[in-house]
Amino acid sequence: MNPYVSRRIGEAYHVPYYTDIEKMLVREEPDVVDLCTPPDTHHIIAKIIAEHSVHILCETPIAITLPCADFMIKAVSKAGVKMEVSENYHRMLIERARFKLLEEGIIGEVSRVYNVNYRHCYHGMSLLRLYAKSEARSVTGTCKTFSLREGKVERWDHAIIHFKNHVVAIHDFCSPRPPIPWRRTRYIEVDGTSGCVVNDEVFSLTDKGPKKLKLRPLTVSVNGIEVPERIVIDDEGKLRTVLVNPYKRYMLSDREIQTGGSLISVADMLMSIAEAVRKETEPEYGALQARKDLELHIAMRESSLRGSKPVKIPLTSLTRYERQVHRRYEEKYGHKPLDDALTLTG
C-alpha cells in the first residue's frame, strides 16, 4: 500500500488514513467496509475483514478466479458476516423497469437475450443471466485481440450461452477504439414469444396488432436539481408508471457516470448491505450471484482457449484460463494466490 496516496486522500477528505488494514479495523470499528482494492487482493482482504466481524461491500469482480471467490465466500460464512457485491447495472432505473415489464409478460416468454457492446465481462453476464431467469448450461466463447495503429490493442469477446430453460444469450463486446470511443451500436435486446425490448423501445404483439411503446424517465426538480421521479411507458401519449425512483429526495442522477452504472445504482448497493446488516437478512445480489457472473466470464475465456468448444456449466475443476491467472498472480507477487491468503491471514 502506498503511504503517500493514503495520506493524500485522507487529508483531502479529512478522514483518518491507514496503511495497515487490521489496525484500521481495530481502531475505527466500522460496521461495513467498502472493499474496492484491486481484484487480485479481494480474497485476502475479505478474509481479514470478516475475521474482525465486519460486513463487506465488495467491488466487482468478486475475485480473479472461482477458487479465490470460494475462499472469500467460505471466510464470510464462517465469520457470520454479510457480503454484498457491487454489481451495479441491473440496479439502474431503466433496467429495473425493463425487468418489471418482462415480469408482466409484455413480450411473452423470453427466448433470446443480446448484449452487444452494452456491458462488458461479468457485467454483461449478470444482465444476460437476470434476463434469462435461469441457470446457464453451457458457454461457447471466442476472445481475440487486434493490433491497432500507434501500438494500441483492441479486445473483442463473443459468447453464446445456453440456459436450462432453453433461453439463448449472445454476448458481444468490443473494447472502445481510440479515438472513436463507441463506433458501434450499443444495445440490450430481449426477444420473446410475443414481442421484444430493445434498449428503451418495446415492441409488443397484441390482439389489435403490433404496438410500439417507449420507456422514458419523468424528471422533477428537487432543490433546483433535475432528478428522475419515475420511469413510464409511453403508449402513443398515454403514460403508465412502471417504476418509481425510491431515491428521489437524495437528488441522485440515473445517468451513467465515468466508472459505470449511476449514482442511483450506487445508493441502491449501499442500501442493500445496510438493510442486510440492520435486518439480518441476505443482501439483494450477494456473493453467490457475483460468483455465477464470474463463472460465465471464465467459461467464455476457457472456451476460447479450447478452440471455441462449448464449456459445460457449472465448472467443476480449475480451468486452463484460471491456471493462467494464478500463474500471473504468482509472477507478480511471488506467492500462489491461495497459499498467499492462508499465510497472510492464518
GIBELGI-V780174 format. One record per helix or strand. SS is the DSSP state (H for helix, E for strand). FROM is the first residue (numbers start at 1). TO is the last residue. If there is no record, write none. Layout:
((SS/FROM/TO) (SS/FROM/TO))
This chain:
((H/3/13) (H/21/28) (E/32/35) (H/39/51) (E/55/58) (H/66/79) (E/83/85) (H/89/91) (H/93/103) (E/110/116) (H/121/132) (E/136/147) (H/149/151) (E/153/163) (E/168/174) (E/177/177) (E/180/180) (E/187/192) (E/195/198) (E/201/206) (E/209/222) (E/225/235) (E/238/244) (H/248/250) (H/263/279) (H/286/305) (E/311/312) (H/320/333) (H/337/345))
